[in-house]
Amino acid sequence: MTYLEHISQQNGISTNYDDSPRFVLLPTGISALDRSIGGGIPEKSLIYFSADPCSMAEVFLYQFTQARKTYYFTTGRRKEHVHRDITNLDFDTENITFIDVYKEYYFTPGGEMADTIGNEYVDTNIIQFVEYSLKNIIADSSNEEINIIIDNFSFFLNLSVNRGLIRKLINVLYEITKDNNCLTYLLGLKGSHPENMENDILHASDVIFDISIERTTDKITSKLVIPKIRGMIPGTDIIKFNIREGIQIDTSRDIA
């Protein structure tokens, strides 16, 4: 018996540690991606996409909706346009509920383009709208397995509000994710917001997807790396992908 075991026994502390996983891996909706990262993403994860704006990273989000019921927040375009793009990729939209943040923020109740954007009062209200919507989602989901997607989160990082409100929104998203049976995806566009604010999200997130584009003289290569997965050993491989009928993971390996 080791000294630690002896002391633990005296104090009634068990030293029988269970090495089995303490979480469930959930499929993303892209089977080749799941295989690349060890079977899926740990349940109750907050996932942040740091993406090149030219990479069409939103297609990942579109395909993720196929895995389970999804609540999809749109901030960059009206929900009708996002719905059309998902449909054009031949994905089913039956289990998607859209929350149109774009329309709520940029348009008046009469359908005219609002002229008050960038106003601190209006910007604060849109954060409150999102937080209220999140609470309703959780109340309606009855603890079923869901996705929450925000496309894109850079919108919030550029609002004219106290930074504390953004931190609160991040905390709300994180706690909702942890307290409920869901995966939450936030899409961030590289170079579109203050770096120090993005660092708050990178620190809080359980999983980070980093998407970049490599340009050479004769082709463009889209790349995904996953430097952070809490509860798992993050991979060191660069995952190449193409966008055809959704995301196509390139399973070939470069030979030096």
C-alpha positions as CSV (number, residue, x, y, z in Angstrom):
1,M,0.0,0.0,0.0
2,T,1.4,3.4,-1.0
3,Y,1.6,6.3,1.5
4,L,-1.2,8.1,-0.4
5,E,-3.4,5.0,-0.3
6,H,-2.7,4.6,3.4
7,I,-3.6,8.2,4.2
8,S,-6.7,8.1,1.9
9,Q,-7.9,4.9,3.7
10,Q,-7.5,6.5,7.1
11,N,-9.6,9.5,5.9
12,G,-12.2,7.4,4.2
13,I,-11.2,8.6,0.7
14,S,-11.6,6.2,-2.2
15,T,-8.6,5.8,-4.5
16,N,-10.4,3.7,-7.1
17,Y,-10.5,6.1,-10.0
18,D,-12.7,5.4,-13.0
19,D,-10.9,6.0,-16.2
20,S,-14.0,5.7,-18.4
21,P,-15.2,8.8,-20.3
22,R,-17.4,11.1,-18.2
23,F,-19.3,12.4,-21.2
24,V,-21.1,11.3,-24.3
25,L,-19.9,12.1,-27.8
26,L,-22.5,13.6,-30.0
27,P,-22.4,13.3,-33.8
28,T,-22.0,16.6,-35.7
29,G,-23.9,15.5,-38.8
30,I,-20.7,15.1,-40.8
31,S,-19.6,11.5,-40.3
32,A,-16.2,11.8,-41.8
33,L,-15.5,14.7,-39.5
34,D,-16.7,12.7,-36.5
35,R,-14.2,9.9,-37.4
36,S,-11.4,12.4,-37.7
37,I,-11.9,13.7,-34.2
38,G,-12.5,10.5,-32.3
39,G,-16.2,9.9,-32.7
40,G,-17.9,13.3,-32.3
41,I,-18.1,16.3,-30.0
42,P,-18.5,16.0,-26.2
43,E,-22.1,16.7,-25.1
44,K,-22.9,20.1,-23.7
45,S,-20.0,21.7,-25.5
46,L,-19.8,25.4,-26.6
47,I,-18.0,25.4,-30.0
48,Y,-16.5,28.4,-31.5
49,F,-15.7,28.7,-35.2
50,S,-12.8,31.1,-36.0
51,A,-13.2,31.2,-39.8
52,D,-11.8,33.0,-42.8
53,P,-14.8,35.0,-44.2
54,C,-14.1,33.6,-47.6
55,S,-14.2,30.0,-46.5
56,M,-18.0,29.5,-46.5
57,A,-17.8,28.1,-43.0
58,E,-21.5,28.5,-42.7
59,V,-21.9,25.3,-44.7
60,F,-20.6,23.4,-41.7
61,L,-23.4,24.9,-39.7
62,Y,-26.0,24.0,-42.4
63,Q,-24.9,20.4,-42.3
64,F,-24.8,20.3,-38.5
65,T,-28.6,21.0,-38.5
66,Q,-29.1,17.5,-39.9
67,A,-28.0,15.8,-36.7
68,R,-30.7,17.0,-34.4
69,K,-33.4,19.7,-33.8
70,T,-31.7,23.1,-34.3
71,Y,-32.4,26.6,-33.2
72,Y,-30.7,28.8,-35.8
73,F,-30.0,32.5,-35.0
74,T,-29.3,34.6,-38.1
75,T,-27.5,37.9,-37.7
76,G,-26.0,38.6,-41.1
77,R,-28.9,37.9,-43.4
78,R,-32.7,37.3,-43.2
79,K,-33.8,33.9,-42.3
80,E,-35.4,33.3,-45.7
81,H,-32.1,33.6,-47.4
82,V,-30.3,31.2,-45.0
83,H,-33.2,28.8,-45.4
84,R,-32.9,28.9,-49.2
85,D,-29.2,28.2,-49.1
86,I,-29.7,25.2,-46.8
87,T,-32.4,23.9,-49.1
88,N,-30.3,24.4,-52.2
89,L,-27.7,22.0,-50.6
90,D,-30.6,19.4,-50.4
91,F,-30.6,19.5,-46.6
92,D,-33.8,18.9,-44.7
93,T,-35.1,22.1,-42.9
94,E,-38.0,20.4,-41.1
95,N,-36.2,20.4,-37.7
96,I,-34.8,23.9,-37.9
97,T,-36.3,26.8,-36.1
98,F,-35.0,30.2,-37.1
99,I,-34.6,33.2,-34.9
100,D,-34.2,36.2,-37.2
101,V,-31.9,38.6,-35.3
102,Y,-31.0,40.3,-38.5
103,K,-34.6,41.4,-39.2
104,E,-35.2,42.3,-35.5
105,Y,-32.2,44.6,-35.6
106,Y,-32.1,46.1,-39.0
107,F,-35.8,46.5,-39.8
108,T,-38.7,48.5,-38.3
109,P,-42.0,46.8,-37.5
110,G,-43.3,48.3,-40.7
111,G,-40.6,46.5,-42.8
112,E,-38.4,49.5,-43.5
113,M,-34.7,49.6,-42.9
114,A,-34.1,51.1,-39.5
115,D,-31.9,54.2,-39.1
116,T,-31.0,53.6,-35.5
117,I,-28.4,50.9,-35.8
118,G,-25.3,51.5,-33.9
119,N,-27.3,53.2,-31.1
120,E,-26.3,51.9,-27.6
121,Y,-30.0,51.6,-26.6
122,V,-30.9,49.6,-29.7
123,D,-27.8,47.4,-29.4
124,T,-28.5,46.6,-25.8
125,N,-32.1,45.7,-26.7
126,I,-30.9,43.2,-29.4
127,I,-28.8,41.4,-26.8
128,Q,-31.8,41.2,-24.5
129,F,-33.9,39.9,-27.4
130,V,-31.4,37.0,-27.9
131,E,-31.2,36.2,-24.2
132,Y,-35.0,36.1,-24.0
133,S,-35.1,33.9,-27.1
134,L,-32.6,31.5,-25.5
135,K,-34.7,31.2,-22.3
136,N,-37.8,30.4,-24.4
137,I,-35.8,27.8,-26.4
138,I,-34.8,26.0,-23.2
139,A,-38.4,26.1,-21.9
140,D,-39.7,24.6,-25.1
141,S,-37.0,22.0,-25.7
142,S,-38.0,19.8,-22.7
143,N,-34.4,18.6,-22.3
144,E,-34.4,17.0,-25.7
145,E,-31.1,16.9,-27.6
146,I,-30.7,20.2,-29.6
147,N,-28.3,22.4,-31.4
148,I,-28.1,26.2,-30.9
149,I,-26.4,27.9,-33.8
150,I,-25.5,31.6,-34.0
151,D,-24.5,32.7,-37.5
152,N,-22.6,34.9,-36.9
153,F,-21.3,35.9,-33.5
154,S,-19.1,38.6,-34.8
155,F,-22.2,40.7,-35.1
156,F,-22.4,40.9,-31.3
157,L,-18.8,41.7,-30.8
158,N,-19.2,44.8,-32.9
159,L,-22.3,46.2,-31.1
160,S,-22.0,49.6,-29.4
161,V,-22.5,48.3,-25.9
162,N,-20.5,47.9,-22.7
163,R,-18.1,45.0,-22.9
164,G,-19.7,43.5,-19.8
165,L,-22.9,42.8,-21.7
166,I,-21.0,40.8,-24.3
167,R,-19.3,38.8,-21.5
168,K,-22.7,38.2,-20.0
169,L,-24.1,36.9,-23.3
170,I,-21.2,34.5,-23.6
171,N,-21.8,33.4,-20.0
172,V,-25.5,32.9,-20.7
173,L,-24.7,30.8,-23.7
174,Y,-22.2,28.8,-21.8
175,E,-24.4,28.1,-18.8
176,I,-27.4,27.2,-21.0
177,T,-25.2,24.7,-22.9
178,K,-23.9,23.1,-19.8
179,D,-27.3,22.9,-18.1
180,N,-29.1,21.4,-21.0
181,N,-28.7,18.6,-23.5
182,C,-27.3,20.7,-26.4
183,L,-24.4,21.7,-28.5
184,T,-23.9,25.4,-29.2
185,Y,-22.1,26.7,-32.2
186,L,-20.8,30.2,-32.6
187,L,-19.4,31.4,-35.9
188,G,-16.8,34.1,-35.7
189,L,-15.3,35.8,-38.8
190,K,-11.6,36.5,-38.6
191,G,-10.6,40.1,-38.8
192,S,-14.2,41.3,-38.2
193,H,-14.1,42.2,-34.5
194,P,-11.7,43.3,-31.7
195,E,-9.2,40.6,-30.9
196,N,-9.3,41.1,-27.2
197,M,-13.1,40.4,-27.2
198,E,-12.7,37.3,-29.2
199,N,-10.1,36.0,-26.7
200,D,-12.9,35.9,-24.1
201,I,-14.8,33.5,-26.3
202,L,-11.7,31.4,-27.1
203,H,-11.1,31.0,-23.5
204,A,-14.6,30.1,-22.6
205,S,-15.3,27.7,-25.5
206,D,-15.0,24.0,-25.0
207,V,-14.1,23.3,-28.6
208,I,-12.4,25.6,-31.2
209,F,-12.6,25.0,-35.0
210,D,-10.1,27.1,-36.9
211,I,-10.9,27.4,-40.6
212,S,-8.4,28.9,-43.1
213,I,-7.8,29.1,-46.8
214,E,-4.4,28.5,-48.4
215,R,-4.0,30.1,-51.8
216,T,-1.3,28.9,-54.3
217,T,-0.7,29.8,-57.9
218,D,-3.1,27.1,-59.2
219,K,-5.6,26.3,-56.4
220,I,-7.3,27.1,-53.2
221,T,-7.2,24.7,-50.3
222,S,-9.7,24.9,-47.4
223,K,-8.3,23.7,-44.0
224,L,-9.7,22.9,-40.6
225,V,-7.7,22.5,-37.4
226,I,-9.2,21.8,-34.0
227,P,-6.7,23.0,-31.4
228,K,-9.0,22.7,-28.4
229,I,-11.5,20.0,-27.3
230,R,-12.1,20.0,-23.5
231,G,-12.2,16.4,-22.2
232,M,-10.3,15.0,-25.2
233,I,-6.8,15.1,-26.6
234,P,-7.0,17.7,-29.4
235,G,-5.8,16.5,-32.8
236,T,-2.7,17.8,-34.5
237,D,-3.7,17.0,-38.0
238,I,-4.8,19.5,-40.6
239,I,-8.2,18.4,-42.0
240,K,-8.7,19.5,-45.6
241,F,-12.2,19.9,-46.9
242,N,-14.2,20.8,-50.0
243,I,-17.6,22.3,-50.4
244,R,-19.7,20.3,-52.9
245,E,-23.0,18.9,-51.7
246,G,-22.2,20.0,-48.2
247,I,-18.8,19.5,-46.5
248,Q,-16.6,16.9,-48.1
249,I,-13.7,15.9,-45.8
250,D,-10.5,15.0,-47.7
251,T,-9.3,11.8,-46.0
252,S,-6.1,11.6,-48.1
253,R,-2.8,12.2,-46.5
254,D,0.0,14.4,-48.0
255,I,3.2,12.4,-48.6
256,A,6.4,14.4,-48.1
